[in-house]
């Protein structure tokens, strides 16, 4: 991925890669199966886009 990717595209591609839906990632499920994937996608967005944790939390419907 490069800097031209949007956070939304990273989220969508990450969900596709992990074979889950964007709704699974941004939803309120707390199962380890989903939460690990959520953490990896969030870390990818942070590393590529430089977003703060609160900003990523808003994308994921989380309060961080």
N, C-alpha and C positions, 0 to 999 in steps of 0.2 A: 504494500500500500504506500501511497505517497501523500504528500501534504494537501493535494487537491481533493482528496476524499472528504466528504462531509461526515460529521458525527453520525448522522442518520444512516448514511450508506455503510459505515463501519458497523453500526448496530444491525442493520438488515443482513449484511454479508456474514457477520458473526453468527447470527441466528440461523442462517442457511447452513453455514459450515457445521454448526453443532446439531443440526437437524431438529430445531425447535422453532417456534414462532416468535415473532417480535413481541406478541402479547404475553408469551411465556416469560420472556426476559423482563418486560416492563410491568408485568402483573404482580400480584401479591403473594405468589407461591414462594414458600421458604424451604422447599425440599432441597436437599444437598445436590440432587441431580441438576436442578436449575440454578441454584445459587452459585455454584462453582463456575458455570458458564457465564453467568451475569458478571462475576468478578473479573473473569478473563476479558470479556468484552469491554467492561468499564476501564480496565487497565490499558487496553489497547487504545481506547479513545483518549485517555489521559496522556499516553506516550506519544501518540501521533498528533493530536490536536492541542495538547497542553491545557485542556479544560481542568478547572478546579473540581474537587470532589462535590461541593454543593451543586455546581452546574450539571455534572454528570448525574447526581442524585435526582435532580429535577427531570432529566431526560428519562430516567428509569422509574419515575414516580416514587422516589425514595426521599426521605428527609435526612440528609447528611450534612 
